[in-house]
């Protein structure tokens, strides 16, 4: 299940930039087939590769890739409910 969420977020970020899998792969020095496997949920990038991908798509928060919303805090307390 986590693989699918991570893959969907990678695809979503890549598509927002109008980038192909091949273009993303070239930027992070990996094969287009690896990007395709990630996006299909067949495998996961390692944490370092996820950082590179995040830098490219503009979101380096690991929670983004897990489909979780960041914690919202106010003077009245925090609402750290993790939703998708």
N, CA, C and O atoms as a CHARMM CRD file, in Angstrom:
* protein
*
  336
    1    1 UNK  N      0.81900  -1.19600   0.00000 PROA 1      0.00000
    2    1 UNK  CA     0.00000   0.00000   0.00000 PROA 1      0.00000
    3    1 UNK  C      0.86500   1.26200   0.00000 PROA 1      0.00000
    4    1 UNK  O      0.58500   2.20500  -0.74100 PROA 1      0.00000
    5    2 UNK  N      1.90600   1.28300   0.82200 PROA 2      0.00000
    6    2 UNK  CA     2.79200   2.44600   0.86600 PROA 2      0.00000
    7    2 UNK  C      3.44100   2.66100  -0.49900 PROA 2      0.00000
    8    2 UNK  O      3.60500   3.79700  -0.94200 PROA 2      0.00000
    9    3 UNK  N      3.81000   1.56100  -1.16300 PROA 3      0.00000
   10    3 UNK  CA     4.42800   1.67300  -2.48700 PROA 3      0.00000
   11    3 UNK  C      3.51900   2.42900  -3.44500 PROA 3      0.00000
   12    3 UNK  O      3.97700   3.28100  -4.20600 PROA 3      0.00000
   13    4 UNK  N      2.22300   2.11100  -3.40100 PROA 4      0.00000
   14    4 UNK  CA     1.27700   2.77400  -4.30400 PROA 4      0.00000
   15    4 UNK  C      1.16600   4.25500  -4.01000 PROA 4      0.00000
   16    4 UNK  O      1.10200   5.06600  -4.93400 PROA 4      0.00000
   17    5 UNK  N      1.14100   4.62100  -2.73900 PROA 5      0.00000
   18    5 UNK  CA     1.02400   6.03000  -2.36100 PROA 5      0.00000
   19    5 UNK  C      2.26100   6.79700  -2.80800 PROA 5      0.00000
   20    5 UNK  O      2.15500   7.86300  -3.41400 PROA 5      0.00000
   21    6 UNK  N      3.42900   6.25200  -2.50800 PROA 6      0.00000
   22    6 UNK  CA     4.68300   6.91100  -2.90500 PROA 6      0.00000
   23    6 UNK  C      4.72500   7.06400  -4.42200 PROA 6      0.00000
   24    6 UNK  O      5.05700   8.13400  -4.93100 PROA 6      0.00000
   25    7 UNK  N      4.39100   6.00300  -5.14000 PROA 7      0.00000
   26    7 UNK  CA     4.39900   6.04700  -6.59800 PROA 7      0.00000
   27    7 UNK  C      3.43500   7.07200  -7.16300 PROA 7      0.00000
   28    7 UNK  O      3.76100   7.78100  -8.11500 PROA 7      0.00000
   29    8 UNK  N      2.25600   7.15000  -6.58200 PROA 8      0.00000
   30    8 UNK  CA     1.27500   8.13600  -7.04000 PROA 8      0.00000
   31    8 UNK  C      1.76800   9.55700  -6.81400 PROA 8      0.00000
   32    8 UNK  O      1.55100  10.43600  -7.64700 PROA 8      0.00000
   33    9 UNK  N      2.43500   9.78100  -5.68200 PROA 9      0.00000
   34    9 UNK  CA     2.95100  11.12100  -5.38200 PROA 9      0.00000
   35    9 UNK  C      4.10000  11.50100  -6.31700 PROA 9      0.00000
   36    9 UNK  O      4.21900  12.65400  -6.72900 PROA 9      0.00000
   37   10 UNK  N      4.93700  10.52800  -6.64500 PROA 10     0.00000
   38   10 UNK  CA     6.02000  10.79500  -7.59900 PROA 10     0.00000
   39   10 UNK  C      5.41500  11.16700  -8.95300 PROA 10     0.00000
   40   10 UNK  O      5.81400  12.15600  -9.56800 PROA 10     0.00000
   41   11 UNK  N      4.45000  10.36800  -9.41100 PROA 11     0.00000
   42   11 UNK  CA     3.81100  10.63100 -10.70100 PROA 11     0.00000
   43   11 UNK  C      3.09700  11.97800 -10.69100 PROA 11     0.00000
   44   11 UNK  O      3.19200  12.74500 -11.64900 PROA 11     0.00000
   45   12 UNK  N      2.38700  12.26000  -9.61200 PROA 12     0.00000
   46   12 UNK  CA     1.66300  13.53200  -9.49100 PROA 12     0.00000
   47   12 UNK  C      2.61400  14.72200  -9.59200 PROA 12     0.00000
   48   12 UNK  O      2.35200  15.67200 -10.33000 PROA 12     0.00000
   49   13 UNK  N      3.71300  14.66700  -8.84800 PROA 13     0.00000
   50   13 UNK  CA     4.68800  15.75800  -8.87000 PROA 13     0.00000
   51   13 UNK  C      5.34300  15.91500 -10.22700 PROA 13     0.00000
   52   13 UNK  O      5.53600  17.03100 -10.71000 PROA 13     0.00000
   53   14 UNK  N      5.68400  14.79900 -10.83700 PROA 14     0.00000
   54   14 UNK  CA     6.31600  14.81300 -12.15700 PROA 14     0.00000
   55   14 UNK  C      5.36700  15.39300 -13.20000 PROA 14     0.00000
   56   14 UNK  O      5.76300  16.22300 -14.01800 PROA 14     0.00000
   57   15 UNK  N      4.11800  14.95300 -13.16600 PROA 15     0.00000
   58   15 UNK  CA     3.13900  15.41500 -14.14900 PROA 15     0.00000
   59   15 UNK  C      2.81300  16.89700 -13.98000 PROA 15     0.00000
   60   15 UNK  O      2.56300  17.58800 -14.96800 PROA 15     0.00000
   61   16 UNK  N      2.81400  17.39400 -12.74700 PROA 16     0.00000
   62   16 UNK  CA     2.57700  18.82700 -12.52600 PROA 16     0.00000
   63   16 UNK  C      3.63800  19.67900 -13.20100 PROA 16     0.00000
   64   16 UNK  O      3.37800  20.81400 -13.60100 PROA 16     0.00000
   65   17 UNK  N      4.83400  19.12200 -13.32500 PROA 17     0.00000
   66   17 UNK  CA     5.93100  19.83500 -13.98600 PROA 17     0.00000
   67   17 UNK  C      5.94500  19.60200 -15.49300 PROA 17     0.00000
   68   17 UNK  O      6.77800  20.16200 -16.20600 PROA 17     0.00000
   69   18 UNK  N      5.01500  18.76700 -15.97600 PROA 18     0.00000
   70   18 UNK  CA     4.97200  18.45300 -17.40100 PROA 18     0.00000
   71   18 UNK  C      6.15600  17.62000 -17.84200 PROA 18     0.00000
   72   18 UNK  O      6.60500  17.71900 -18.98400 PROA 18     0.00000
   73   19 UNK  N      6.66000  16.80200 -16.93900 PROA 19     0.00000
   74   19 UNK  CA     7.86900  16.03300 -17.17000 PROA 19     0.00000
   75   19 UNK  C      7.52600  14.56900 -17.46600 PROA 19     0.00000
   76   19 UNK  O      6.59700  14.01300 -16.88000 PROA 19     0.00000
   77   20 UNK  N      8.26900  13.96000 -18.36300 PROA 20     0.00000
   78   20 UNK  CA     8.09900  12.53500 -18.63600 PROA 20     0.00000
   79   20 UNK  C      8.91000  11.72100 -17.62600 PROA 20     0.00000
   80   20 UNK  O      9.76200  12.25700 -16.91800 PROA 20     0.00000
   81   21 UNK  N      8.62900  10.42800 -17.57300 PROA 21     0.00000
   82   21 UNK  CA     9.42000   9.54500 -16.70900 PROA 21     0.00000
   83   21 UNK  C     10.88200   9.56700 -17.14500 PROA 21     0.00000
   84   21 UNK  O     11.78700   9.55000 -16.31000 PROA 21     0.00000
   85   22 UNK  N     11.10300   9.60400 -18.43200 PROA 22     0.00000
   86   22 UNK  CA    12.47300   9.62300 -18.95800 PROA 22     0.00000
   87   22 UNK  C     13.21700  10.88900 -18.52900 PROA 22     0.00000
   88   22 UNK  O     14.39600  10.82700 -18.18000 PROA 22     0.00000
   89   23 UNK  N     12.53900  12.02900 -18.55500 PROA 23     0.00000
   90   23 UNK  CA    13.17000  13.28700 -18.14900 PROA 23     0.00000
   91   23 UNK  C     13.51100  13.26900 -16.66100 PROA 23     0.00000
   92   23 UNK  O     14.59400  13.70000 -16.26600 PROA 23     0.00000
   93   24 UNK  N     12.58800  12.77100 -15.83400 PROA 24     0.00000
   94   24 UNK  CA    12.86300  12.67200 -14.39400 PROA 24     0.00000
   95   24 UNK  C     14.03800  11.72900 -14.15000 PROA 24     0.00000
   96   24 UNK  O     14.93900  12.02800 -13.36600 PROA 24     0.00000
   97   25 UNK  N     14.01400  10.59900 -14.82400 PROA 25     0.00000
   98   25 UNK  CA    15.08500   9.61800 -14.66900 PROA 25     0.00000
   99   25 UNK  C     16.44900  10.22000 -14.99300 PROA 25     0.00000
  100   25 UNK  O     17.42700   9.97700 -14.28600 PROA 25     0.00000
  101   26 UNK  N     16.50500  10.99600 -16.05200 PROA 26     0.00000
  102   26 UNK  CA    17.77200  11.61400 -16.45400 PROA 26     0.00000
  103   26 UNK  C     18.28100  12.58600 -15.38800 PROA 26     0.00000
  104   26 UNK  O     19.48100  12.65300 -15.12200 PROA 26     0.00000
  105   27 UNK  N     17.35800  13.33900 -14.78100 PROA 27     0.00000
  106   27 UNK  CA    17.74500  14.30800 -13.75000 PROA 27     0.00000
  107   27 UNK  C     18.29000  13.64700 -12.47900 PROA 27     0.00000
  108   27 UNK  O     19.12300  14.22600 -11.78300 PROA 27     0.00000
  109   28 UNK  N     17.81600  12.43500 -12.18300 PROA 28     0.00000
  110   28 UNK  CA    18.25600  11.77300 -10.94700 PROA 28     0.00000
  111   28 UNK  C     19.20300  10.60100 -11.22100 PROA 28     0.00000
  112   28 UNK  O     19.50900   9.81000 -10.32900 PROA 28     0.00000
  113   29 UNK  N     19.66100  10.50600 -12.48200 PROA 29     0.00000
  114   29 UNK  CA    20.67200   9.52000 -12.86900 PROA 29     0.00000
  115   29 UNK  C     20.23500   8.08400 -12.59100 PROA 29     0.00000
  116   29 UNK  O     20.95100   7.30400 -11.96300 PROA 29     0.00000
  117   30 UNK  N     19.04800   7.76200 -13.07600 PROA 30     0.00000
  118   30 UNK  CA    18.50500   6.41400 -12.91400 PROA 30     0.00000
  119   30 UNK  C     17.75000   6.06200 -14.19100 PROA 30     0.00000
  120   30 UNK  O     17.47900   6.94300 -15.00700 PROA 30     0.00000
  121   31 UNK  N     17.41300   4.80900 -14.37400 PROA 31     0.00000
  122   31 UNK  CA    16.72700   4.40100 -15.60200 PROA 31     0.00000
  123   31 UNK  C     15.24800   4.79100 -15.58300 PROA 31     0.00000
  124   31 UNK  O     14.62900   4.84500 -14.52000 PROA 31     0.00000
  125   32 UNK  N     14.69000   5.06000 -16.75500 PROA 32     0.00000
  126   32 UNK  CA    13.25100   5.34400 -16.83200 PROA 32     0.00000
  127   32 UNK  C     12.41800   4.15700 -16.33500 PROA 32     0.00000
  128   32 UNK  O     11.31600   4.33800 -15.81600 PROA 32     0.00000
  129   33 UNK  N     12.95300   2.94600 -16.50000 PROA 33     0.00000
  130   33 UNK  CA    12.24500   1.75300 -16.03000 PROA 33     0.00000
  131   33 UNK  C     12.09300   1.76400 -14.51100 PROA 33     0.00000
  132   33 UNK  O     11.07600   1.30900 -13.98800 PROA 33     0.00000
  133   34 UNK  N     13.10100   2.28200 -13.79800 PROA 34     0.00000
  134   34 UNK  CA    13.01100   2.37600 -12.33700 PROA 34     0.00000
  135   34 UNK  C     11.91200   3.34900 -11.93100 PROA 34     0.00000
  136   34 UNK  O     11.14000   3.07000 -11.01300 PROA 34     0.00000
  137   35 UNK  N     11.83900   4.49500 -12.61500 PROA 35     0.00000
  138   35 UNK  CA    10.78500   5.47300 -12.33200 PROA 35     0.00000
  139   35 UNK  C      9.42100   4.83900 -12.57600 PROA 35     0.00000
  140   35 UNK  O      8.49500   5.01800 -11.78500 PROA 35     0.00000
  141   36 UNK  N      9.30400   4.11000 -13.65400 PROA 36     0.00000
  142   36 UNK  CA     8.05400   3.44000 -13.98600 PROA 36     0.00000
  143   36 UNK  C      7.66000   2.43800 -12.89500 PROA 36     0.00000
  144   36 UNK  O      6.49400   2.36600 -12.50900 PROA 36     0.00000
  145   37 UNK  N      8.62200   1.67500 -12.40700 PROA 37     0.00000
  146   37 UNK  CA     8.34800   0.70300 -11.32800 PROA 37     0.00000
  147   37 UNK  C      7.88700   1.40200 -10.05700 PROA 37     0.00000
  148   37 UNK  O      6.97800   0.92300  -9.37900 PROA 37     0.00000
  149   38 UNK  N      8.50500   2.52700  -9.73200 PROA 38     0.00000
  150   38 UNK  CA     8.09200   3.27700  -8.53900 PROA 38     0.00000
  151   38 UNK  C      6.65100   3.73800  -8.69600 PROA 38     0.00000
  152   38 UNK  O      5.83000   3.57600  -7.79400 PROA 38     0.00000
  153   39 UNK  N      6.35900   4.31600  -9.85700 PROA 39     0.00000
  154   39 UNK  CA     5.02900   4.87600 -10.08000 PROA 39     0.00000
  155   39 UNK  C      3.94700   3.80200 -10.12200 PROA 39     0.00000
  156   39 UNK  O      2.79200   4.08100  -9.79900 PROA 39     0.00000
  157   40 UNK  N      4.29600   2.59600 -10.50800 PROA 40     0.00000
  158   40 UNK  CA     3.34300   1.48200 -10.51200 PROA 40     0.00000
  159   40 UNK  C      3.26800   0.78900  -9.15200 PROA 40     0.00000
  160   40 UNK  O      2.44300  -0.10400  -8.95800 PROA 40     0.00000
  161   41 UNK  N      4.11300   1.18900  -8.22200 PROA 41     0.00000
  162   41 UNK  CA     4.10700   0.58900  -6.89100 PROA 41     0.00000
  163   41 UNK  C      4.81000  -0.75400  -6.80800 PROA 41     0.00000
  164   41 UNK  O      4.59800  -1.50500  -5.85600 PROA 41     0.00000
  165   42 UNK  N      5.63900  -1.06400  -7.78400 PROA 42     0.00000
  166   42 UNK  CA     6.36400  -2.33000  -7.79600 PROA 42     0.00000
  167   42 UNK  C      7.63100  -2.28700  -6.95900 PROA 42     0.00000
  168   42 UNK  O      8.13300  -3.32500  -6.52800 PROA 42     0.00000
  169   43 UNK  N      8.14700  -1.08900  -6.73100 PROA 43     0.00000
  170   43 UNK  CA     9.32800  -0.91600  -5.88600 PROA 43     0.00000
  171   43 UNK  C      9.31500   0.50300  -5.33400 PROA 43     0.00000
  172   43 UNK  O      8.46800   1.31900  -5.69900 PROA 43     0.00000
  173   44 UNK  N     10.26200   0.78100  -4.45400 PROA 44     0.00000
  174   44 UNK  CA    10.36200   2.09900  -3.82700 PROA 44     0.00000
  175   44 UNK  C     11.76400   2.67300  -4.01900 PROA 44     0.00000
  176   44 UNK  O     12.74600   1.93100  -4.01300 PROA 44     0.00000
  177   45 UNK  N     11.85900   3.98800  -4.18900 PROA 45     0.00000
  178   45 UNK  CA    13.19300   4.60400  -4.21100 PROA 45     0.00000
  179   45 UNK  C     13.76300   4.60900  -2.79200 PROA 45     0.00000
  180   45 UNK  O     13.00800   4.61600  -1.81900 PROA 45     0.00000
  181   46 UNK  N     15.07800   4.60600  -2.67500 PROA 46     0.00000
  182   46 UNK  CA    15.65900   4.71000  -1.33500 PROA 46     0.00000
  183   46 UNK  C     15.50000   6.14200  -0.83100 PROA 46     0.00000
  184   46 UNK  O     15.11700   7.03300  -1.59000 PROA 46     0.00000
  185   47 UNK  N     15.78700   6.35500   0.42200 PROA 47     0.00000
  186   47 UNK  CA    15.53700   7.65000   1.06000 PROA 47     0.00000
  187   47 UNK  C     16.33800   8.78500   0.41000 PROA 47     0.00000
  188   47 UNK  O     15.86800   9.92100   0.35000 PROA 47     0.00000
  189   48 UNK  N     17.52600   8.48200  -0.06800 PROA 48     0.00000
  190   48 UNK  CA    18.33900   9.50700  -0.72200 PROA 48     0.00000
  191   48 UNK  C     17.73400   9.89800  -2.07000 PROA 48     0.00000
  192   48 UNK  O     17.70300  11.07500  -2.42800 PROA 48     0.00000
  193   49 UNK  N     17.25700   8.90400  -2.80700 PROA 49     0.00000
  194   49 UNK  CA    16.63400   9.15800  -4.09400 PROA 49     0.00000
  195   49 UNK  C     15.32300   9.92000  -3.89500 PROA 49     0.00000
  196   49 UNK  O     14.98200  10.79200  -4.69400 PROA 49     0.00000
  197   50 UNK  N     14.59900   9.59600  -2.84300 PROA 50     0.00000
  198   50 UNK  CA    13.35400  10.29700  -2.54300 PROA 50     0.00000
  199   50 UNK  C     13.63700  11.77700  -2.27100 PROA 50     0.00000
  200   50 UNK  O     12.85200  12.64500  -2.65400 PROA 50     0.00000
  201   51 UNK  N     14.75200  12.05600  -1.61400 PROA 51     0.00000
  202   51 UNK  CA    15.16300  13.44400  -1.38100 PROA 51     0.00000
  203   51 UNK  C     15.44500  14.17900  -2.68000 PROA 51     0.00000
  204   51 UNK  O     15.06600  15.33900  -2.84000 PROA 51     0.00000
  205   52 UNK  N     16.11300  13.49900  -3.60900 PROA 52     0.00000
  206   52 UNK  CA    16.39500  14.10100  -4.92200 PROA 52     0.00000
  207   52 UNK  C     15.10600  14.38600  -5.68000 PROA 52     0.00000
  208   52 UNK  O     14.93200  15.45400  -6.26800 PROA 52     0.00000
  209   53 UNK  N     14.20300  13.40400  -5.65200 PROA 53     0.00000
  210   53 UNK  CA    12.92200  13.57200  -6.34300 PROA 53     0.00000
  211   53 UNK  C     12.16300  14.74800  -5.72600 PROA 53     0.00000
  212   53 UNK  O     11.61200  15.58700  -6.43800 PROA 53     0.00000
  213   54 UNK  N     12.14400  14.79500  -4.39700 PROA 54     0.00000
  214   54 UNK  CA    11.46500  15.88000  -3.70600 PROA 54     0.00000
  215   54 UNK  C     12.01400  17.24000  -4.07800 PROA 54     0.00000
  216   54 UNK  O     11.25500  18.19500  -4.24500 PROA 54     0.00000
  217   55 UNK  N     13.32400  17.33500  -4.20900 PROA 55     0.00000
  218   55 UNK  CA    13.94700  18.60600  -4.59700 PROA 55     0.00000
  219   55 UNK  C     13.49500  19.04000  -5.99400 PROA 55     0.00000
  220   55 UNK  O     13.29600  20.22700  -6.25300 PROA 55     0.00000
  221   56 UNK  N     13.34100  18.08000  -6.86800 PROA 56     0.00000
  222   56 UNK  CA    12.93500  18.38600  -8.23800 PROA 56     0.00000
  223   56 UNK  C     11.46800  18.79700  -8.30000 PROA 56     0.00000
  224   56 UNK  O     11.11500  19.76400  -8.97400 PROA 56     0.00000
  225   57 UNK  N     10.61400  18.05400  -7.59100 PROA 57     0.00000
  226   57 UNK  CA     9.17400  18.35800  -7.68600 PROA 57     0.00000
  227   57 UNK  C      8.73800  19.44300  -6.70900 PROA 57     0.00000
  228   57 UNK  O      7.58600  19.87600  -6.73000 PROA 57     0.00000
  229   58 UNK  N      9.65600  19.88000  -5.85400 PROA 58     0.00000
  230   58 UNK  CA     9.35600  21.00700  -4.97400 PROA 58     0.00000
  231   58 UNK  C      8.71000  20.63600  -3.65300 PROA 58     0.00000
  232   58 UNK  O      8.05900  21.47200  -3.02800 PROA 58     0.00000
  233   59 UNK  N      8.88000  19.39000  -3.21800 PROA 59     0.00000
  234   59 UNK  CA     8.33000  18.98300  -1.93000 PROA 59     0.00000
  235   59 UNK  C      9.24100  17.93500  -1.30800 PROA 59     0.00000
  236   59 UNK  O      9.22200  16.77000  -1.70600 PROA 59     0.00000
  237   60 UNK  N     10.03500  18.35200  -0.33400 PROA 60     0.00000
  238   60 UNK  CA    10.98400  17.42800   0.29300 PROA 60     0.00000
  239   60 UNK  C     10.45900  16.84800   1.60400 PROA 60     0.00000
  240   60 UNK  O     11.19300  16.14700   2.30000 PROA 60     0.00000
  241   61 UNK  N      9.21900  17.12600   1.94600 PROA 61     0.00000
  242   61 UNK  CA     8.62300  16.59300   3.17000 PROA 61     0.00000
  243   61 UNK  C      8.24900  15.13000   2.95800 PROA 61     0.00000
  244   61 UNK  O      7.44000  14.82100   2.08400 PROA 61     0.00000
  245   62 UNK  N      8.82100  14.23800   3.73700 PROA 62     0.00000
  246   62 UNK  CA     8.55900  12.80300   3.60000 PROA 62     0.00000
  247   62 UNK  C      7.07300  12.49500   3.75600 PROA 62     0.00000
  248   62 UNK  O      6.57000  11.54500   3.15700 PROA 62     0.00000
  249   63 UNK  N      6.37400  13.28900   4.55200 PROA 63     0.00000
  250   63 UNK  CA     4.93300  13.06800   4.73500 PROA 63     0.00000
  251   63 UNK  C      4.16200  13.24200   3.43200 PROA 63     0.00000
  252   63 UNK  O      3.13400  12.59400   3.23400 PROA 63     0.00000
  253   64 UNK  N      4.63200  14.08900   2.56100 PROA 64     0.00000
  254   64 UNK  CA     3.99300  14.26200   1.25400 PROA 64     0.00000
  255   64 UNK  C      3.97800  12.93600   0.50700 PROA 64     0.00000
  256   64 UNK  O      2.95400  12.53300  -0.04600 PROA 64     0.00000
  257   65 UNK  N      5.12200  12.26500   0.49500 PROA 65     0.00000
  258   65 UNK  CA     5.24700  11.00400  -0.23700 PROA 65     0.00000
  259   65 UNK  C      4.45300   9.87900   0.41400 PROA 65     0.00000
  260   65 UNK  O      4.13400   8.88800  -0.24400 PROA 65     0.00000
  261   66 UNK  N      4.13400  10.01700   1.68800 PROA 66     0.00000
  262   66 UNK  CA     3.35000   8.99700   2.38700 PROA 66     0.00000
  263   66 UNK  C      1.86000   9.31500   2.37800 PROA 66     0.00000
  264   66 UNK  O      1.05500   8.56100   2.92600 PROA 66     0.00000
  265   67 UNK  N      1.49700  10.42400   1.76100 PROA 67     0.00000
  266   67 UNK  CA     0.09700  10.79300   1.66100 PROA 67     0.00000
  267   67 UNK  C     -0.46700  11.37200   2.93600 PROA 67     0.00000
  268   67 UNK  O     -1.67900  11.35300   3.14600 PROA 67     0.00000
  269   68 UNK  N      0.40100  11.88900   3.79200 PROA 68     0.00000
  270   68 UNK  CA    -0.03700  12.44900   5.06700 PROA 68     0.00000
  271   68 UNK  C      0.05600  13.96300   5.03600 PROA 68     0.00000
  272   68 UNK  O      0.94100  14.53500   4.40000 PROA 68     0.00000
  273   69 UNK  N     -0.86300  14.59200   5.72700 PROA 69     0.00000
  274   69 UNK  CA    -0.84600  16.04400   5.83900 PROA 69     0.00000
  275   69 UNK  C      0.04700  16.44600   6.99900 PROA 69     0.00000
  276   69 UNK  O      0.11000  15.73500   8.00200 PROA 69     0.00000
  277   70 UNK  N      0.73600  17.56800   6.88400 PROA 70     0.00000
  278   70 UNK  CA     1.56400  18.02000   8.00900 PROA 70     0.00000
  279   70 UNK  C      0.69300  18.40900   9.20100 PROA 70     0.00000
  280   70 UNK  O     -0.48100  18.74900   9.05400 PROA 70     0.00000
  281   71 UNK  N      1.28800  18.35200  10.35700 PROA 71     0.00000
  282   71 UNK  CA     0.61900  18.71400  11.60200 PROA 71     0.00000
  283   71 UNK  C      0.32500  20.21400  11.60300 PROA 71     0.00000
  284   71 UNK  O      1.19300  21.01500  11.25600 PROA 71     0.00000
  285   72 UNK  N     -0.88300  20.59500  11.98700 PROA 72     0.00000
  286   72 UNK  CA    -1.25000  22.01400  12.06600 PROA 72     0.00000
  287   72 UNK  C     -1.38200  22.39800  13.53600 PROA 72     0.00000
  288   72 UNK  O     -2.20400  21.84100  14.26300 PROA 72     0.00000
  289   73 UNK  N     -0.57300  23.34700  13.95800 PROA 73     0.00000
  290   73 UNK  CA    -0.57900  23.76200  15.35500 PROA 73     0.00000
  291   73 UNK  C     -1.01900  25.22200  15.48600 PROA 73     0.00000
  292   73 UNK  O     -0.76700  26.05300  14.61400 PROA 73     0.00000
  293   74 UNK  N     -1.67000  25.49300  16.58000 PROA 74     0.00000
  294   74 UNK  CA    -2.09500  26.85000  16.91800 PROA 74     0.00000
  295   74 UNK  C     -1.87300  27.03300  18.41200 PROA 74     0.00000
  296   74 UNK  O     -1.48800  26.07800  19.08700 PROA 74     0.00000
  297   75 UNK  N     -2.09900  28.21300  18.94700 PROA 75     0.00000
  298   75 UNK  CA    -1.94000  28.41600  20.39200 PROA 75     0.00000
  299   75 UNK  C     -2.84400  27.49900  21.22600 PROA 75     0.00000
  300   75 UNK  O     -2.57900  27.26800  22.40600 PROA 75     0.00000
  301   76 UNK  N     -3.90000  26.98500  20.61200 PROA 76     0.00000
  302   76 UNK  CA    -4.82300  26.09100  21.32100 PROA 76     0.00000
  303   76 UNK  C     -4.41500  24.62700  21.27700 PROA 76     0.00000
  304   76 UNK  O     -5.08900  23.78300  21.86800 PROA 76     0.00000
  305   77 UNK  N     -3.34100  24.31500  20.59700 PROA 77     0.00000
  306   77 UNK  CA    -2.87200  22.93300  20.51600 PROA 77     0.00000
  307   77 UNK  C     -2.63500  22.51100  19.07600 PROA 77     0.00000
  308   77 UNK  O     -2.75200  23.30900  18.14600 PROA 77     0.00000
  309   78 UNK  N     -2.30000  21.24800  18.91600 PROA 78     0.00000
  310   78 UNK  CA    -1.97900  20.71400  17.59700 PROA 78     0.00000
  311   78 UNK  C     -3.05400  19.73200  17.13800 PROA 78     0.00000
  312   78 UNK  O     -3.63900  18.99500  17.93200 PROA 78     0.00000
  313   79 UNK  N     -3.28700  19.75200  15.84900 PROA 79     0.00000
  314   79 UNK  CA    -4.15800  18.77100  15.21600 PROA 79     0.00000
  315   79 UNK  C     -3.26600  17.94000  14.30600 PROA 79     0.00000
  316   79 UNK  O     -3.03700  18.29200  13.14900 PROA 79     0.00000
  317   80 UNK  N     -2.77100  16.84900  14.83800 PROA 80     0.00000
  318   80 UNK  CA    -1.80800  16.03700  14.09300 PROA 80     0.00000
  319   80 UNK  C     -2.46200  14.79400  13.49400 PROA 80     0.00000
  320   80 UNK  O     -1.80200  13.77700  13.28000 PROA 80     0.00000
  321   81 UNK  N     -3.71600  14.88200  13.23600 PROA 81     0.00000
  322   81 UNK  CA    -4.43800  13.77500  12.63400 PROA 81     0.00000
  323   81 UNK  C     -3.87500  13.54100  11.23700 PROA 81     0.00000
  324   81 UNK  O     -3.83600  14.45900  10.41800 PROA 81     0.00000
  325   82 UNK  N     -3.44400  12.33000  10.96800 PROA 82     0.00000
  326   82 UNK  CA    -2.85400  12.00600   9.67900 PROA 82     0.00000
  327   82 UNK  C     -3.94400  11.52200   8.73200 PROA 82     0.00000
  328   82 UNK  O     -4.49100  10.43500   8.91800 PROA 82     0.00000
  329   83 UNK  N     -4.26100  12.31800   7.72200 PROA 83     0.00000
  330   83 UNK  CA    -5.28600  11.99000   6.74800 PROA 83     0.00000
  331   83 UNK  C     -4.67400  11.87400   5.37300 PROA 83     0.00000
  332   83 UNK  O     -3.60700  12.41900   5.09300 PROA 83     0.00000
  333   84 UNK  N     -5.38100  11.14300   4.51800 PROA 84     0.00000
  334   84 UNK  CA    -4.96400  11.05200   3.11600 PROA 84     0.00000
  335   84 UNK  C     -5.88800  11.82900   2.26400 PROA 84     0.00000
  336   84 UNK  O     -5.71000  11.88000   1.04700 PROA 84     0.00000
